[in-house]
Amino acid sequence: MEIDEIKSIWSDMNARLEKNESLNKKILNEIMDNRHQTAKEKLMKYEVRYLILSAVFSLITPLYYYAGIFSLVGSIMFSGLFVLAALWQVYKIVLLREMKMDVVSTTELLQKSLKFKIITRLRTIVGLALMIPFFVVFFMISPQLIKPEILIGMGVGLVVGLIIGLTDYFRNQKDIDKLINCYKDIHELKY
């Protein structure tokens, strides 16, 4: 083989290699974008679902006052609780919407996703810690509800709610971890 032939073959192989490398990067970016979108969409669905539930319950709770079940203060307490929960969900949805791969750097995406994970955990910890004082105050202002059948019904509702809520919480944490891992992988690929 002559040197010119070797140079030509080398040049051709180099061009093919660059083309394959470019194609591999494109495919890898599409895979990462799909992973990002899937994890983010799951989290968005979760947050929107709980926003709707919070909004609905904040509107339903005053009906308990008009039905004579809750006192006015008890109804205001529950409605206020659900309004706060809805506002918290709106905040988390806004935070999720700010996680745009084409606008924000991967470092910022990673920071935002870690912040999202922390505030989700804090909400759960603070919410569970405040549940007992909330119900103590609620029953103090609504002594008419301290009847065995009502307490049993509320207790069953509380246990079922905790089971559903904690199951959703742990599933949500896995989705948050998937999003964080996706951002870590993207960050490693870029740097």
N, CA, C and O of each residue as an XYZ file, in Angstrom:
764
protein
N       0.841     -1.190      0.000
C       0.000      0.000      0.000
C       0.874      1.237      0.000
O       1.921      1.305      0.644
N       0.410      2.172     -0.725
C       1.145      3.423     -0.786
C       0.676      4.341      0.330
O      -0.394      4.167      0.914
N       1.497      5.298      0.591
C       1.209      6.259      1.660
C      -0.063      7.040      1.355
O      -0.851      7.316      2.260
N      -0.272      7.398      0.097
C      -1.479      8.150     -0.270
C      -2.738      7.310     -0.023
O      -3.763      7.834      0.411
N      -2.652      5.999     -0.305
C      -3.789      5.118     -0.053
C      -4.070      5.014      1.441
O      -5.224      5.061      1.868
N      -3.009      4.872      2.230
C      -3.153      4.783      3.690
C      -3.770      6.066      4.226
O      -4.660      6.023      5.075
N      -3.296      7.219      3.728
C      -3.848      8.503      4.156
C      -5.327      8.611      3.788
O      -6.133      9.113      4.571
N      -5.674      8.143      2.610
C      -7.066      8.196      2.144
C      -7.953      7.308      3.017
O      -9.035      7.720      3.434
N      -7.489      6.089      3.288
C      -8.241      5.157      4.145
C      -8.366      5.743      5.550
O      -9.440      5.718      6.153
N      -7.259      6.269      6.060
C      -7.249      6.879      7.394
C      -8.239      8.046      7.461
O      -8.990      8.171      8.428
N      -8.237      8.877      6.456
C      -9.136     10.026      6.392
C     -10.596      9.574      6.324
O     -11.466     10.145      6.981
N     -10.850      8.537      5.518
C     -12.205      7.998      5.389
C     -12.682      7.412      6.722
O     -13.820      7.640      7.131
N     -11.817      6.666      7.387
C     -12.171      6.076      8.684
C     -12.389      7.158      9.731
O     -13.282      7.053     10.571
N     -11.574      8.185      9.673
C     -11.727      9.309     10.595
C     -13.086      9.992     10.406
O     -13.765     10.317     11.379
N     -13.474     10.206      9.145
C     -14.764     10.831      8.838
C     -15.917      9.960      9.336
O     -16.885     10.461      9.908
N     -15.801      8.641      9.109
C     -16.837      7.724      9.587
C     -16.923      7.736     11.111
O     -18.015      7.737     11.678
N     -15.779      7.746     11.759
C     -15.738      7.759     13.209
C     -16.402      9.029     13.757
O     -17.181      8.959     14.708
N     -16.100     10.170     13.170
C     -16.712     11.425     13.598
C     -18.221     11.406     13.387
O     -18.989     11.894     14.216
N     -18.633     10.821     12.238
C     -20.056     10.730     11.940
C     -20.749      9.823     12.957
O     -21.828     10.157     13.447
N     -20.139      8.680     13.279
C     -20.696      7.765     14.277
C     -20.720      8.410     15.660
O     -21.684      8.251     16.410
N     -19.667      9.129     15.988
C     -19.606      9.793     17.284
C     -20.714     10.833     17.398
O     -21.360     10.946     18.440
N     -20.930     11.578     16.347
C     -21.993     12.578     16.319
C     -23.360     11.911     16.458
O     -24.223     12.386     17.197
N     -23.544     10.808     15.740
C     -24.801     10.078     15.815
C     -25.013      9.499     17.212
O     -26.120      9.559     17.747
N     -23.957      8.938     17.807
C     -24.043      8.401     19.160
C     -24.428      9.486     20.164
O     -25.259      9.253     21.042
N     -23.827     10.671     20.036
C     -24.172     11.781     20.927
C     -25.628     12.173     20.772
O     -26.319     12.433     21.758
N     -26.093     12.216     19.531
C     -27.480     12.580     19.258
C     -28.423     11.553     19.889
O     -29.400     11.925     20.540
N     -28.136     10.276     19.699
C     -28.964      9.210     20.270
C     -28.931      9.269     21.796
O     -29.967      9.135     22.446
N     -27.754      9.467     22.362
C     -27.610      9.550     23.805
C     -28.385     10.740     24.362
O     -29.039     10.619     25.398
N     -28.320     11.892     23.686
C     -29.079     13.070     24.123
C     -30.580     12.809     24.078
O     -31.313     13.235     24.971
N     -31.041     12.107     23.037
C     -32.467     11.773     22.944
C     -32.885     10.834     24.070
O     -33.959     10.996     24.650
N     -32.037      9.851     24.381
C     -32.334      8.922     25.476
C     -32.418      9.683     26.794
O     -33.345      9.470     27.576
N     -31.457     10.569     27.046
C     -31.447     11.345     28.284
C     -32.656     12.275     28.356
O     -33.262     12.439     29.415
N     -32.997     12.875     27.232
C     -34.152     13.769     27.208
C     -35.426     12.985     27.508
O     -36.296     13.465     28.234
N     -35.539     11.779     26.950
C     -36.711     10.942     27.227
C     -36.771     10.534     28.698
O     -37.842     10.552     29.304
N     -35.622     10.165     29.274
C     -35.583      9.819     30.704
C     -36.011     11.010     31.543
O     -36.785     10.875     32.491
N     -35.496     12.175     31.181
C     -35.823     13.411     31.897
C     -37.316     13.695     31.804
O     -37.965     13.971     32.813
N     -37.860     13.626     30.582
C     -39.278     13.933     30.381
C     -40.169     12.937     31.115
O     -41.169     13.327     31.718
N     -39.813     11.659     31.068
C     -40.626     10.641     31.737
C     -40.659     10.862     33.242
O     -41.734     10.844     33.842
N     -39.505     11.069     33.857
C     -39.444     11.293     35.306
C     -40.172     12.584     35.673
O     -40.930     12.627     36.641
N     -39.937     13.611     34.904
C     -40.562     14.908     35.183
C     -42.084     14.839     35.003
O     -42.829     15.413     35.797
N     -42.543     14.140     33.965
C     -43.983     14.001     33.734
C     -44.662     13.243     34.871
O     -45.757     13.614     35.293
N     -44.022     12.184     35.373
C     -44.591     11.442     36.500
C     -44.729     12.349     37.719
O     -45.760     12.351     38.391
N     -43.682     13.115     37.993
C     -43.731     14.027     39.131
C     -44.794     15.099     38.929
O     -45.507     15.455     39.868
N     -44.900     15.611     37.716
C     -45.890     16.654     37.432
C     -47.303     16.103     37.627
O     -48.152     16.780     38.207
N     -47.563     14.890     37.151
C     -48.879     14.273     37.334
C     -49.198     14.122     38.818
O     -50.315     14.400     39.254
N     -48.216     13.683     39.581
C     -48.387     13.506     41.018
C     -48.748     14.838     41.673
O     -49.703     14.911     42.448
N     -47.997     15.876     41.369
C     -48.223     17.186     41.995
C     -49.567     17.782     41.564
O     -50.279     18.360     42.385
N     -49.910     17.647     40.299
C     -51.191     18.179     39.810
C     -52.354     17.426     40.447
O     -53.360     18.030     40.819
N     -52.218     16.112     40.573
C     -53.273     15.312     41.213
C     -53.522     15.801     42.641
O     -54.670     15.967     43.053
N     -52.451     16.029     43.386
C     -52.623     16.485     44.764
C     -53.063     17.947     44.839
O     -53.699     18.348     45.814
N     -52.737     18.734     43.838
C     -53.258     20.104     43.769
C     -54.775     20.068     43.601
O     -55.498     20.790     44.287
N     -55.246     19.233     42.695
C     -56.691     19.112     42.462
C     -57.393     18.596     43.718
O     -58.427     19.132     44.116
N     -56.834     17.557     44.341
C     -57.435     17.030     45.573
C     -57.491     18.098     46.667
O     -58.507     18.237     47.349
N     -56.415     18.842     46.834
C     -56.381     19.889     47.860
C     -57.419     20.965     47.573
O     -58.118     21.423     48.477
N     -57.514     21.363     46.314
C     -58.487     22.400     45.942
C     -59.916     21.903     46.159
O     -60.754     22.635     46.684
N     -60.194     20.669     45.758
C     -61.542     20.112     45.935
C     -61.897     20.030     47.418
O     -62.990     20.432     47.816
N     -60.986     19.514     48.232
C     -61.269     19.396     49.664
C     -61.408     20.764     50.332
O     -62.187     20.913     51.273
N     -60.666     21.755     49.860
C     -60.819     23.093     50.453
C     -62.193     23.668     50.134
O     -62.712     24.485     50.895
N     -62.787     23.253     49.022
C     -64.131     23.714     48.664
C     -65.233     22.875     49.317
O     -66.314     23.388     49.607
N     -64.963     21.596     49.548
C     -65.956     20.709     50.162
C     -66.080     20.944     51.663
O     -67.179     20.866     52.213
N     -64.978     21.226     52.322
C     -64.963     21.342     53.780
C     -65.984     22.339     54.319
O     -66.615     22.042     55.334
N     -66.184     23.503     53.703
C     -67.218     24.410     54.241
C     -68.620     23.798     54.241
O     -69.477     24.217     55.019
N     -68.858     22.817     53.379
C     -70.161     22.160     53.361
C     -70.428     21.412     54.669
O     -71.579     21.255     55.074
N     -69.359     20.953     55.326
C     -69.521     20.286     56.623
C     -70.055     21.250     57.677
O     -70.777     20.848     58.589
N     -69.696     22.516     57.544
C     -70.235     23.524     58.468
C     -71.730     23.699     58.222
O     -72.528     23.711     59.159
N     -72.104     23.836     56.932
C     -73.508     24.050     56.604
C     -74.359     22.821     56.895
O     -75.566     22.937     57.107
N     -73.741     21.652     56.906
C     -74.459     20.423     57.251
C     -74.529     20.227     58.759
O     -75.182     19.298     59.236
N     -73.858     21.100     59.517
C     -73.888     21.016     60.974
C     -72.925     19.998     61.560
O     -73.028     19.652     62.736
N     -72.001     19.522     60.759
C     -71.045     18.519     61.241
C     -69.862     19.198     61.917
O     -69.496     18.825     63.032
N     -69.256     20.194     61.262
C     -68.124     20.929     61.824
C     -68.606     22.269     62.351
O     -69.611     22.813     61.894
N     -67.865     22.788     63.324
C     -68.106     24.167     63.749
C     -67.507     25.086     62.693
O     -66.773     24.635     61.813
N     -67.816     26.353     62.780
C     -67.278     27.308     61.807
C     -65.750     27.319     61.867
O     -65.087     27.307     60.830
N     -65.197     27.343     63.073
C     -63.737     27.379     63.229
C     -63.110     26.088     62.705
O     -62.062     26.121     62.060
N     -63.755     24.948     62.983
C     -63.242     23.673     62.480
C     -63.255     23.627     60.962
O     -62.316     23.133     60.338
N     -64.312     24.138     60.379
C     -64.404     24.191     58.918
C     -63.325     25.109     58.342
O     -62.700     24.787     57.332
N     -63.114     26.245     58.990
C     -62.064     27.185     58.542
C     -60.689     26.547     58.676
O     -59.830     26.718     57.811
N     -60.482     25.800     59.780
C     -59.183     25.130     59.973
C     -58.898     24.153     58.830
O     -57.822     24.180     58.232
N     -59.879     23.290     58.536
C     -59.666     22.302     57.481
C     -59.540     22.957     56.115
O     -58.683     22.572     55.319
N     -60.381     23.937     55.838
C     -60.282     24.628     54.546
C     -58.924     25.307     54.416
O     -58.288     25.243     53.364
N     -58.485     25.954     55.484
C     -57.171     26.615     55.478
C     -56.044     25.627     55.246
O     -55.095     25.908     54.513
N     -56.157     24.475     55.876
C     -55.154     23.430     55.703
C     -55.069     23.001     54.235
O     -53.978     22.863     53.683
N     -56.217     22.796     53.620
C     -56.226     22.361     52.225
C     -55.797     23.475     51.275
O     -55.189     23.201     50.240
N     -56.105     24.724     51.611
C     -55.632     25.846     50.787
C     -54.108     25.926     50.860
O     -53.444     26.124     49.843
N     -53.553     25.771     52.071
C     -52.087     25.763     52.217
C     -51.468     24.615     51.424
O     -50.437     24.785     50.774
N     -52.103     23.453     51.481
C     -51.599     22.299     50.721
C     -51.639     22.598     49.220
O     -50.708     22.252     48.494
N     -52.708     23.235     48.757
C     -52.817     23.574     47.328
C     -51.741     24.582     46.930
O     -51.128     24.449     45.870
N     -51.510     25.583     47.768
C     -50.464     26.574     47.471
C     -49.092     25.913     47.430
O     -48.258     26.258     46.593
N     -48.856     24.969     48.327
C     -47.588     24.230     48.351
C     -47.421     23.441     47.050
O     -46.332     23.394     46.479
N     -48.514     22.822     46.588
C     -48.460     22.071     45.333
C     -48.160     23.011     44.167
O     -47.386     22.658     43.277
N     -48.755     24.189     44.159
C     -48.488     25.160     43.096
C     -47.002     25.514     43.092
O     -46.383     25.583     42.031
N     -46.433     25.736     44.267
C     -45.001     26.060     44.375
C     -44.149     24.935     43.781
O     -43.195     25.194     43.048
N     -44.500     23.690     44.101
C     -43.728     22.560     43.595
C     -43.893     22.402     42.079
O     -42.945     22.028     41.388
N     -45.081     22.683     41.567
C     -45.312     22.613     40.123
C     -44.480     23.678     39.410
O     -43.891     23.417     38.362
N     -44.439     24.869     39.983
C     -43.619     25.944     39.395
C     -42.155     25.526     39.392
O     -41.456     25.725     38.398
N     -41.689     24.951     40.488
C     -40.305     24.487     40.572
C     -40.016     23.414     39.513
O     -38.954     23.422     38.890
N     -40.957     22.501     39.316
C     -40.774     21.475     38.282
C     -40.726     22.092     36.885
O     -39.929     21.681     36.042
N     -41.577     23.068     36.653
C     -41.610     23.712     35.330
C     -40.330     24.491     35.038
O     -39.989     24.704     33.875
N     -39.626     24.911     36.072
C     -38.367     25.632     35.879
C     -37.238     24.694     35.462
O     -36.178     25.155     35.038
N     -37.449     23.395     35.577
C     -36.422     22.413     35.223
C     -36.499     22.112     33.733
O     -37.041     21.086     33.321
N     -35.954     23.013     32.939
C     -35.964     22.851     31.481
C     -34.533     22.645     31.018
O     -33.675     23.509     31.201
N     -34.290     21.493     30.418
C     -32.930     21.146     29.998
C     -32.371     22.096     28.949
O     -31.163     22.326     28.900
N     -33.233     22.642     28.119
C     -32.744     23.515     27.050
C     -32.524     24.952     27.524
O     -31.977     25.765     26.778
N     -32.937     25.278     28.743
C     -32.818     26.648     29.253
C     -31.830     26.746     30.414
O     -31.071     27.710     30.517
N     -31.849     25.744     31.281
C     -31.075     25.771     32.523
C     -29.882     24.825     32.411
O     -29.980     23.764     31.796
N     -28.761     25.215     33.007
C     -27.574     24.351     32.987
C     -27.834     23.086     33.806
O     -28.715     23.058     34.666
N     -27.060     22.051     33.529
C     -27.248     20.796     34.259
C     -26.946     20.951     35.740
O     -27.551     20.277     36.573
N     -26.019     21.831     36.071
C     -25.724     22.086     37.482
C     -26.943     22.675     38.172
O     -27.285     22.271     39.283
N     -27.600     23.629     37.517
C     -28.804     24.234     38.090
C     -29.942     23.223     38.151
O     -30.708     23.207     39.115
N     -30.058     22.379     37.127
C     -31.083     21.344     37.133
C     -30.885     20.410     38.322
O     -31.842     20.038     39.001
N     -29.653     20.045     38.557
C     -29.333     19.175     39.688
C     -29.679     19.861     41.006
O     -30.243     19.233     41.901
N     -29.344     21.149     41.132
C     -29.665     21.902     42.349
C     -31.175     21.995     42.561
O     -31.671     21.795     43.669
N     -31.895     22.300     41.485
C     -33.352     22.419     41.585
C     -33.999     21.080     41.954
O     -34.937     21.044     42.751
N     -33.507     19.992     41.382
C     -34.088     18.684     41.688
C     -33.778     18.271     43.128
O     -34.617     17.661     43.790
N     -32.586     18.597     43.611
C     -32.265     18.313     45.022
C     -33.117     19.157     45.954
O     -33.568     18.673     46.992
N     -33.340     20.411     45.593
C     -34.215     21.291     46.377
C     -35.630     20.715     46.396
O     -36.290     20.703     47.435
N     -36.087     20.239     45.239
C     -37.417     19.632     45.128
C     -37.526     18.434     46.071
O     -38.542     18.260     46.743
N     -36.483     17.615     46.117
C     -36.494     16.434     46.988
C     -36.534     16.851     48.456
O     -37.269     16.266     49.253
N     -35.747     17.858     48.809
C     -35.695     18.317     50.198
C     -37.042     18.888     50.637
O     -37.526     18.566     51.722
N     -37.652     19.737     49.800
C     -38.924     20.335     50.221
C     -40.043     19.302     50.255
O     -40.997     19.449     51.019
N     -39.937     18.258     49.434
C     -40.930     17.184     49.486
C     -40.797     16.418     50.800
O     -41.798     16.086     51.436
N     -39.584     16.145     51.193
C     -39.372     15.452     52.479
C     -39.799     16.325     53.649
O     -40.438     15.849     54.588
N     -39.444     17.602     53.590
C     -39.825     18.511     54.669
C     -41.337     18.595     54.817
O     -41.856     18.601     55.934
N     -42.041     18.661     53.697
C     -43.501     18.719     53.749
C     -44.060     17.515     54.481
O     -44.968     17.649     55.301
N     -43.524     16.343     54.190
C     -44.004     15.124     54.821
C     -43.680     15.111     56.305
O     -44.542     14.798     57.127
N     -42.462     15.445     56.651
C     -42.050     15.434     58.055
C     -42.828     16.473     58.854
O     -43.359     16.165     59.921
N     -42.898     17.698     58.346
C     -43.612     18.765     59.055
C     -45.108     18.441     59.119
O     -45.748     18.639     60.152
N     -45.657     17.940     58.005
C     -47.084     17.595     57.970
C     -47.439     16.530     58.991
O     -48.435     16.658     59.702
N     -46.633     15.481     59.069
C     -46.904     14.423     60.043
C     -46.711     14.922     61.480
O     -47.459     14.535     62.378
N     -45.719     15.769     61.694
C     -45.465     16.291     63.037
C     -46.592     17.223     63.508
O     -46.915     17.260     64.695
N     -47.179     17.964     62.581
C     -48.237     18.910     62.953
C     -49.634     18.273     62.977
O     -50.597     18.906     63.411
N     -49.743     17.040     62.516
C     -51.052     16.395     62.450
C     -51.662     16.220     63.840
O     -52.852     16.481     64.020
N     -50.885     15.791     64.815
C     -51.421     15.558     66.159
C     -51.900     16.866     66.793
O     -53.036     16.921     67.263
N     -51.069     17.934     66.824
C     -51.588     19.184     67.410
C     -52.806     19.727     66.652
O     -53.712     20.303     67.255
N     -52.820     19.540     65.332
C     -53.965     20.011     64.537
C     -55.247     19.331     64.999
O     -56.253     20.000     65.233
N     -55.222     18.017     65.133
C     -56.423     17.295     65.537
C     -56.784     17.558     66.999
O     -57.966     17.567     67.340
N     -55.806     17.771     67.860
C     -56.095     18.122     69.249
C     -56.879     19.431     69.289
O     -57.913     19.524     69.950
N     -56.382     20.435     68.582
C     -57.078     21.729     68.540
C     -58.447     21.569     67.883
O     -59.431     22.142     68.350
N     -58.511     20.799     66.811
C     -59.771     20.600     66.106
C     -60.824     19.989     67.035
O     -61.966     20.448     67.057
N     -60.454     18.972     67.792
C     -61.422     18.348     68.701
C     -61.734     19.241     69.899
O     -62.820     19.145     70.471
N     -60.807     20.098     70.282
C     -61.090     21.039     71.367
C     -62.158     22.049     70.947
O     -62.995     22.444     71.758
N     -62.127     22.460     69.692
C     -63.124     23.442     69.242
C     -64.380     22.774     68.684
O     -65.378     23.445     68.423
N     -64.332     21.466     68.503
C     -65.498     20.721     67.996
C     -65.794     19.535     68.910
O     -65.713     18.389     68.470
N     -66.134     19.789     70.172
C     -66.357     18.667     71.106
C     -67.539     17.783     70.706
O     -67.629     16.639     71.152
N     -68.447     18.297     69.870
C     -69.580     17.479     69.435
C     -69.139     16.288     68.591
O     -69.912     15.353     68.384
N     -67.898     16.317     68.103
C     -67.386     15.219     67.279
C     -66.748     14.110     68.104
O     -66.353     13.076     67.566
N     -66.650     14.326     69.400
C     -66.012     13.308     70.244
C     -67.068     12.273     70.635
O     -67.565     12.241     71.761
N     -67.379     11.445     69.667
C     -68.310     10.322     69.834
C     -67.597      9.094     69.295
O     -66.847      9.190     68.324
N     -67.822      7.943     69.912
C     -67.097      6.741     69.483
C     -67.204      6.456     67.986
O     -66.198      6.153     67.343
N     -68.414      6.549     67.424
C     -68.570      6.210     66.002
C     -67.832      7.199     65.097
O     -67.291      6.809     64.062
N     -67.810      8.476     65.486
C     -67.099      9.488     64.696
C     -65.591      9.299     64.843
O     -64.851      9.382     63.862
N     -65.139      9.046     66.067
C     -63.709      8.834     66.300
C     -63.205      7.591     65.569
O     -62.103      7.592     65.020
N     -64.015      6.529     65.564
C     -63.612      5.309     64.845
C     -63.538      5.588     63.347
O     -62.582      5.188     62.683
N     -64.545      6.273     62.821
C     -64.548      6.616     61.389
C     -63.361      7.489     61.016
O     -62.716      7.271     59.990
N     -63.075      8.483     61.859
C     -61.919      9.352     61.588
C     -60.615      8.582     61.730
O     -59.677      8.800     60.963
N     -60.552      7.687     62.703
C     -59.346      6.882     62.881
C     -59.078      5.981     61.690
O     -57.943      5.873     61.224
N     -60.130      5.331     61.196
C     -59.988      4.476     60.013
C     -59.568      5.329     58.813
O     -58.672      4.957     58.055
N     -60.236      6.483     58.653
C     -59.878      7.397     57.558
C     -58.440      7.860     57.655
O     -57.742      7.968     56.646
N     -57.998      8.134     58.879
C     -56.622      8.581     59.107
C     -55.625      7.486     58.742
O     -54.624      7.756     58.077
N     -55.888      6.265     59.168
C     -54.979      5.154     58.869
C     -54.934      4.888     57.365
O     -53.856      4.725     56.793
N     -56.102      4.845     56.727
C     -56.148      4.611     55.276
C     -55.436      5.754     54.552
O     -54.661      5.518     53.625
N     -55.698      6.989     54.975
C     -55.037      8.153     54.372
C     -53.529      8.104     54.526
O     -52.791      8.418     53.592
N     -53.067      7.705     55.719
C     -51.620      7.587     55.940
C     -51.010      6.510     55.054
O     -49.936      6.708     54.487
N     -51.679      5.385     54.932
C     -51.149      4.303     54.098
C     -51.056      4.759     52.641
O     -50.026      4.575     51.992
N     -52.128      5.349     52.136
C     -52.127      5.828     50.753
C     -51.091      6.931     50.571
O     -50.321      6.926     49.611
N     -51.083      7.883     51.513
C     -50.154      9.011     51.415
C     -48.697      8.583     51.475
O     -47.879      9.064     50.690
N     -48.361      7.688     52.393
C     -46.967      7.253     52.512
C     -46.546      6.368     51.334
O     -45.396      6.423     50.897
N     -47.472      5.557     50.821
C     -47.167      4.760     49.631
C     -46.864      5.680     48.458
O     -45.882      5.491     47.741
N     -47.726      6.685     48.272
C     -47.495      7.669     47.206
C     -46.195      8.430     47.438
O     -45.453      8.710     46.497
N     -45.927      8.759     48.690
C     -44.712      9.504     49.028
C     -43.463      8.724     48.612
O     -42.566      9.286     47.983
N     -43.399      7.436     48.956
C     -42.218      6.640     48.625
C     -42.100      6.422     47.115
O     -40.994      6.396     46.576
N     -43.230      6.267     46.438
C     -43.215      6.148     44.972
C     -42.715      7.467     44.364
O     -41.928      7.470     43.417
N     -43.181      8.567     44.919
C     -42.765      9.892     44.452
C     -41.264     10.095     44.681
O     -40.584     10.673     43.833
N     -40.748      9.630     45.809
C     -39.327      9.761     46.097
C     -38.490      8.989     45.065
O     -37.414      9.444     44.675
N     -38.979      7.833     44.628
C     -38.261      7.076     43.593
C     -38.214      7.858     42.288
O     -37.193      7.866     41.601
N     -39.330      8.520     41.944
C     -39.359      9.321     40.720
C     -38.433     10.532     40.833
O     -37.787     10.916     39.858
N     -38.371     11.127     42.016
C     -37.451     12.254     42.230
C     -36.016     11.768     42.092
O     -35.185     12.439     41.480
N     -35.723     10.601     42.662
C     -34.373     10.037     42.542
C     -34.020      9.739     41.086
O     -32.878      9.940     40.673
N     -34.994      9.260     40.305
C     -34.748      9.015     38.878
C     -34.406     10.322     38.167
O     -33.507     10.361     37.327
N     -35.127     11.390     38.505
C     -34.865     12.689     37.889
C     -33.473     13.187     38.273
O     -32.735     13.678     37.419
N     -33.113     13.065     39.535
C     -31.786     13.490     40.006
C     -30.693     12.680     39.306
O     -29.696     13.241     38.853
N     -30.883     11.356     39.220
C     -29.890     10.503     38.547
C     -29.764     10.848     37.070
O     -28.670     10.805     36.507
N     -30.868     11.186     36.454
C     -30.833     11.600     35.047
C     -29.985     12.863     34.903
O     -29.145     12.950     34.007
N     -30.202     13.838     35.781
C     -29.419     15.075     35.724
C     -27.944     14.817     36.019
O     -27.071     15.448     35.422
N     -27.661     13.889     36.942
C     -26.268     13.534     37.226
C     -25.612     12.917     35.994
O     -24.480     13.253     35.647
N     -26.340     12.008     35.336
C     -25.804     11.367     34.131
C     -25.548     12.391     33.036
O     -24.508     12.356     32.378
N     -26.481     13.290     32.843
C     -26.307     14.340     31.825
C     -25.113     15.217     32.169
O     -24.330     15.580     31.291
N     -24.973     15.554     33.435
C     -23.875     16.383     33.891
C     -22.525     15.684     33.622
O     -21.574     16.306     33.148
N     -22.469     14.389     33.932
C     -21.242     13.631     33.702
C     -20.908     13.539     32.216
O     -19.737     13.586     31.840
N     -21.918     13.410     31.378
C     -21.675     13.321     29.937
C     -21.151     14.625     29.367
O     -20.333     14.629     28.446
N     -21.627     15.732     29.921
C     -21.214     17.028     29.391
C     -19.834     17.443     29.880
O     -19.120     18.180     29.199
N     -19.461     16.965     31.066
C     -18.182     17.430     31.629
C     -17.203     16.332     31.780
O     -16.084     16.562     32.239
